[in-house]
Every structure is written in C-alpha cells, then in structure tokens.
Amino acid sequence: MDPFSSEGELVNIHTAFAQAQYTSVLDDYNSSDFAESNRLPVQILQYRAQCELGQCDEVLSSISNGDAQKTPDLAAVRALAKYLKNGSEDAVAEAEKLAETQADNLSVQLLCGTVLARAGKADQAVSLLSRHTGSLDAVALITQIQLQQNRTDLALQQAKSARSFAQDALLVNLAESWIGMRRGGEEYQKAFYVFEELAQAPSSQTATSLVAQAVAEMHMGRTEEADAALARALELEPESRAALANKVALDAMVGRDGEETRGKLEGVDKEHVLLADMMAKREAFQEACKKYSPKFS
C-alpha cells in the first residue's frame, strides 16, 4: 500500500514535496507530530527535500553507517545523497546492492531507482520501480524514464493504469502532462492548464511549476508569457538550473543575446546538459568548417 495515498495523514507533506515545495517540507512539518508508523516516511521525505535543495552533505552527516545498515530506507537515502553530490560510482554500487537485497522496500525502489536512472541504467531502474504496489511516486518516475527513452507509448500505459486507481491525483495529472508535452499538438494546451494551476496558486507556486508553465507557453509560441514565468521563477530561485537553461533557450527563440544567462548557468552548473550539447554542436560545426576553404573573387 502506498503510504502517501490520499487517505493517510502524510498527504499534505507528500503533496508539498510533489509540488517542489521543499522548504515547506522541511519547515512546516515535524516527524514527532505524526503517528509512529509514519515518522520514517516523513523523515525520508525531508531528507529527499534536502537533497533537492543541494544539502547532500547535511543528509550524509545525519545518517550514520549503523543506521544505514539497520534501515534500508536510510541506506537508500545515503546512496541518493552520495550520487547527487558527485556522481559517485560507489553510490551506484550501493544502489544496485540494495536493489538486489531490498527490492520490495518502497524507499529503495524510489531512491535507488532514481540513482540507477541517472547513472544511465534505465532498464534496471524500471525493473526495480515496477515492483511497487500502487505507488504513484513510482509511476511518475517510470513515466519520466520511459519518456527519456522515447517510449511515449509505454509512458502512456503507465499513466492510464495509474488513472484507473488514483482518480484525480496530482502525480497522475503531472505524469499525463509530461506525456502531453512529448506528444504535442493539442496536448500542449492540456498540459499548460495543469502547470498553470500549480504555478499561479500562491499555495503551490514554485520555480519548478513556473518553469513547467513557461515550457508549455514556449511550445505554443507564447514567448512573452513564457518570459514572464521564467522571470518569476528566477525571482524565487535565482540559481534554478531549469529556469536558467530554459531562459537560454527562450533567448535563442526570440533572437535575444543570451550570453549573460549562459554565464549564470555556467556558474551554477558548468556541466549542465544544455551547455554540453551546445559545446558539442559548436565543435561539430568547427570540424565541418575545416573541410571548406573560403574563396574570394
């Protein structure tokens, strides 16, 4: 059973996490306020929120080797924090070991599945996550992985299956919206409505939801609205990698000099996938240029 289902007392903190309200997850909830059986899931969510905020060192220092050995959930958190900190091969090995020995543990499925997917072991990640029993978090992660694999058909099957038992759950709406963004056409507008609702409500507005809204706007050619959403996202989170990367893309779309934004992105994450892709294309272009000699008449 999914501990984060809408029937339980974890629904509010889990919703905050799903909406990328990571500071709220940490500041507005105390594990001691929950039933004893739910205190570990709350602790795991808070550790995950810290990881999302870049506080991996703090997470690692909070979990002793002894605690990790006794509790697979905490071992999975350590593997995730290690990997997010520096892409450690040790973290991948830990995740693989946990996947072999604790595959029925939901935290292991979600966190080790995340590590494996980010390490390029997508099939292993999906295999592990597929062992879930009604977890919408697992469905959302599987959907993301399958979209990255360009298997929109499989992602759509995941979302349809989740819709059959989760009705109007936030993660199902998000998963369907991610799929809609890949399918395009009229699906852009449907996805936009979901992202806009999150981005414009004061209770759920985050840099993440604003970036999602902006990307949908960009696909529909509404560049001014996208620019406004990205500007607001960067007000909330000036070092948001996603907001900066999409600002670079938007600047290119409208013919605007994006050098300043590219510089900011390099300062935050010099190995960002967008920067790496731009560099690869620049090098390929320069190599192509070497095959030709200019002629003047």
C-alpha positions as CSV (number, residue, x, y, z in Angstrom):
1,M,0.0,0.0,0.0
2,D,1.2,3.5,-0.8
3,P,1.9,5.3,2.5
4,F,1.3,8.6,0.7
5,S,-2.2,7.9,-0.5
6,S,-4.9,10.5,-0.1
7,E,-6.4,8.6,2.8
8,G,-3.4,9.0,5.2
9,E,-2.0,11.7,7.3
10,L,1.0,12.1,5.0
11,V,-1.0,13.6,2.2
12,N,-0.1,17.2,2.9
13,I,3.6,16.8,3.3
14,H,3.7,14.5,0.3
15,T,1.8,17.0,-1.8
16,A,4.2,19.7,-0.8
17,F,7.1,17.5,-1.9
18,A,5.4,16.7,-5.3
19,Q,4.8,20.4,-5.9
20,A,8.6,21.0,-5.3
21,Q,7.9,23.0,-2.1
22,Y,11.0,21.6,-0.5
23,T,11.4,24.4,2.1
24,S,7.9,23.8,3.3
25,V,8.5,20.1,3.6
26,L,11.4,20.9,6.0
27,D,10.0,23.9,7.9
28,D,6.3,23.2,8.2
29,Y,6.3,19.6,9.3
30,N,7.8,17.7,12.3
31,S,8.1,14.0,12.3
32,S,7.1,13.9,16.0
33,D,3.7,15.2,15.1
34,F,2.9,12.1,13.1
35,A,1.9,8.6,14.1
36,E,4.9,6.5,15.0
37,S,4.4,4.3,11.9
38,N,4.6,7.4,9.7
39,R,7.7,9.0,11.2
40,L,10.2,7.2,9.0
41,P,8.4,8.1,5.7
42,V,8.3,11.7,6.9
43,Q,12.0,11.6,7.7
44,I,12.7,10.2,4.2
45,L,10.7,12.9,2.5
46,Q,12.6,15.5,4.5
47,Y,15.9,14.0,3.5
48,R,14.8,13.9,-0.1
49,A,13.8,17.6,0.2
50,Q,17.3,18.4,1.5
51,C,18.9,16.6,-1.4
52,E,16.7,18.6,-3.9
53,L,17.9,21.8,-2.2
54,G,21.6,20.7,-2.6
55,Q,22.1,19.9,1.0
56,C,23.6,16.5,0.4
57,D,26.5,16.9,2.9
58,E,24.0,17.6,5.6
59,V,22.0,14.5,4.8
60,L,25.1,12.3,4.7
61,S,26.3,13.6,8.1
62,S,22.8,12.9,9.6
63,I,22.8,9.2,8.8
64,S,25.4,7.0,10.5
65,N,26.7,3.9,8.9
66,G,25.0,1.9,11.7
67,D,21.6,3.5,11.0
68,A,22.0,2.8,7.3
69,Q,22.9,-0.8,7.9
70,K,19.8,-1.3,10.2
71,T,17.3,0.6,8.0
72,P,17.2,0.1,4.2
73,D,15.3,3.3,3.7
74,L,18.2,5.3,5.2
75,A,20.7,3.3,3.2
76,A,18.8,4.3,0.1
77,V,18.8,8.0,1.2
78,R,22.6,7.8,1.6
79,A,23.1,6.3,-1.8
80,L,21.0,9.0,-3.4
81,A,22.8,11.8,-1.5
82,K,26.2,10.4,-2.4
83,Y,25.2,10.2,-6.1
84,L,23.7,13.7,-6.2
85,K,26.8,15.1,-4.5
86,N,29.4,13.9,-7.0
87,G,28.1,11.1,-9.2
88,S,29.9,8.5,-7.2
89,E,30.3,5.0,-8.6
90,D,30.2,3.8,-5.0
91,A,26.7,5.2,-4.7
92,V,25.7,3.4,-7.9
93,A,27.1,0.1,-6.5
94,E,25.2,0.7,-3.2
95,A,22.0,1.3,-5.1
96,E,22.5,-1.9,-7.1
97,K,23.1,-3.9,-4.0
98,L,20.0,-2.5,-2.3
99,A,18.0,-3.2,-5.4
100,E,19.1,-6.9,-5.2
101,T,18.5,-7.3,-1.5
102,Q,15.7,-4.9,-0.6
103,A,13.7,-4.6,-3.8
104,D,10.3,-4.7,-2.1
105,N,11.1,-1.6,0.0
106,L,9.4,1.5,-1.4
107,S,12.2,3.9,-0.4
108,V,14.7,1.6,-2.1
109,Q,12.6,1.4,-5.2
110,L,12.2,5.2,-5.4
111,L,15.6,6.4,-4.4
112,C,17.8,3.7,-5.8
113,G,15.7,3.7,-8.9
114,T,16.5,7.4,-9.2
115,V,20.2,6.7,-8.8
116,L,20.2,3.9,-11.4
117,A,18.2,6.0,-13.9
118,R,20.6,9.0,-13.6
119,A,23.6,6.7,-13.9
120,G,22.3,5.5,-17.3
121,K,20.9,2.2,-16.1
122,A,17.4,2.9,-17.1
123,D,16.3,-0.7,-17.6
124,Q,17.5,-1.7,-14.2
125,A,15.7,1.4,-12.7
126,V,12.4,0.5,-14.4
127,S,12.7,-3.1,-13.3
128,L,13.1,-2.1,-9.7
129,L,10.4,0.6,-9.8
130,S,8.0,-1.9,-11.4
131,R,7.9,-3.9,-8.1
132,H,5.9,-1.1,-6.5
133,T,2.4,-1.9,-5.1
134,G,0.3,1.1,-6.0
135,S,2.9,3.9,-5.6
136,L,2.2,7.0,-7.6
137,D,5.7,8.1,-7.0
138,A,7.0,5.0,-8.7
139,V,4.5,5.5,-11.6
140,A,5.8,9.1,-12.0
141,L,9.4,8.0,-12.1
142,I,8.8,5.2,-14.5
143,T,6.9,7.7,-16.7
144,Q,9.9,10.1,-16.7
145,I,12.4,7.3,-17.5
146,Q,10.2,6.0,-20.4
147,L,9.8,9.5,-21.9
148,Q,13.6,9.9,-21.8
149,Q,13.8,6.6,-23.7
150,N,11.4,8.0,-26.2
151,R,8.9,5.3,-25.3
152,T,5.8,7.5,-25.1
153,D,3.6,4.5,-25.7
154,L,4.8,2.8,-22.5
155,A,4.6,6.0,-20.5
156,L,1.0,6.5,-21.6
157,Q,0.2,2.9,-20.5
158,Q,1.7,3.8,-17.0
159,A,-0.4,6.9,-16.7
160,K,-3.6,5.2,-17.9
161,S,-3.1,2.4,-15.3
162,A,-2.5,4.9,-12.5
163,R,-5.6,6.9,-13.5
164,S,-7.7,3.8,-13.1
165,F,-6.9,3.6,-9.3
166,A,-5.8,7.1,-8.4
167,Q,-8.6,9.2,-10.0
168,D,-7.5,12.9,-9.9
169,A,-4.3,12.6,-8.0
170,L,-1.6,15.3,-8.5
171,L,1.1,12.9,-9.7
172,V,-1.2,11.3,-12.3
173,N,-2.1,14.8,-13.6
174,L,1.6,15.6,-13.8
175,A,2.5,12.4,-15.5
176,E,-0.2,12.9,-18.1
177,S,1.0,16.4,-18.6
178,W,4.6,15.3,-19.2
179,I,3.4,12.8,-21.8
180,G,1.3,15.6,-23.4
181,M,4.3,17.8,-23.7
182,R,6.0,15.0,-25.6
183,R,3.0,14.2,-27.8
184,G,2.5,17.9,-28.8
185,G,-0.4,19.4,-30.7
186,E,-3.5,20.0,-28.6
187,E,-1.8,18.2,-25.7
188,Y,0.3,21.3,-25.1
189,Q,-2.7,23.2,-24.0
190,K,-4.0,20.5,-21.7
191,A,-0.6,20.3,-20.0
192,F,-0.4,24.0,-19.8
193,Y,-3.7,24.1,-17.7
194,V,-2.2,21.7,-15.1
195,F,1.1,23.6,-14.9
196,E,-0.6,27.0,-14.8
197,E,-2.9,25.9,-11.9
198,L,0.2,25.0,-9.9
199,A,2.3,27.9,-10.9
200,Q,-0.3,30.6,-10.3
201,A,-1.8,29.4,-7.0
202,P,0.1,31.1,-4.1
203,S,-0.1,27.9,-2.1
204,S,1.7,25.8,-4.8
205,Q,3.8,28.3,-6.8
206,T,7.4,27.3,-7.1
207,A,10.3,27.8,-9.5
208,T,9.6,24.3,-10.8
209,S,5.9,24.9,-11.5
210,L,6.7,28.2,-13.2
211,V,9.3,26.6,-15.4
212,A,6.8,23.9,-16.4
213,Q,4.3,26.6,-17.3
214,A,6.9,28.5,-19.3
215,V,8.0,25.5,-21.3
216,A,4.3,24.9,-22.3
217,E,4.0,28.5,-23.3
218,M,7.1,28.3,-25.4
219,H,5.8,25.3,-27.3
220,M,2.6,27.2,-28.0
221,G,4.6,30.3,-29.3
222,R,3.6,32.5,-26.3
223,T,7.1,33.8,-25.8
224,E,6.2,36.9,-23.7
225,E,4.2,34.9,-21.3
226,A,7.0,32.3,-21.1
227,D,9.5,35.1,-20.4
228,A,7.3,36.4,-17.6
229,A,7.0,33.0,-16.0
230,L,10.8,32.4,-16.2
231,A,11.5,35.8,-14.7
232,R,9.2,35.0,-11.8
233,A,10.9,31.6,-11.4
234,L,14.3,33.2,-11.2
235,E,13.0,35.7,-8.6
236,L,12.0,32.7,-6.4
237,E,15.1,30.7,-7.1
238,P,17.9,32.8,-8.8
239,E,20.1,29.7,-9.3
240,S,17.5,27.4,-10.7
241,R,19.2,25.3,-13.3
242,A,15.9,24.6,-15.1
243,A,14.9,28.2,-15.2
244,L,18.3,29.4,-16.5
245,A,18.5,26.7,-19.1
246,N,15.1,27.5,-20.5
247,K,15.8,31.2,-20.4
248,V,18.8,30.4,-22.7
249,A,16.5,28.5,-25.0
250,L,13.9,31.3,-25.0
251,D,16.5,34.0,-25.7
252,A,17.6,32.0,-28.7
253,M,14.0,31.6,-29.9
254,V,13.3,35.4,-29.8
255,G,16.8,36.3,-31.2
256,R,18.0,37.9,-28.0
257,D,21.6,37.8,-26.8
258,G,21.7,35.1,-24.1
259,E,25.3,35.4,-23.1
260,E,24.6,36.7,-19.7
261,T,22.1,33.9,-18.9
262,R,24.6,31.3,-20.3
263,G,27.2,32.7,-18.0
264,K,24.9,32.4,-15.0
265,L,24.1,28.8,-15.9
266,E,27.8,28.0,-16.2
267,G,28.4,29.5,-12.8
268,V,25.7,27.3,-11.3
269,D,26.4,24.1,-13.3
270,K,29.2,24.2,-15.8
271,E,28.4,20.6,-16.8
272,H,24.7,21.2,-17.5
273,V,23.4,19.1,-20.3
274,L,22.4,22.2,-22.3
275,L,25.9,23.6,-22.1
276,A,27.4,20.3,-23.0
277,D,25.1,20.0,-26.0
278,M,25.9,23.5,-27.2
279,M,29.6,22.8,-26.9
280,A,29.3,19.5,-28.8
281,K,27.4,21.3,-31.7
282,R,29.9,24.1,-31.7
283,E,32.8,21.7,-32.0
284,A,31.0,19.7,-34.8
285,F,30.4,22.9,-36.7
286,Q,34.1,23.9,-36.4
287,E,35.1,20.5,-37.6
288,A,32.8,20.8,-40.6
289,C,34.2,24.2,-41.4
290,K,37.7,22.8,-41.7
291,K,36.6,20.8,-44.8
292,Y,36.0,24.0,-46.7
293,S,38.2,26.9,-47.8
294,P,36.8,30.3,-48.4
295,K,37.2,31.7,-51.9
296,F,37.2,35.4,-52.7
297,S,36.6,36.9,-56.1
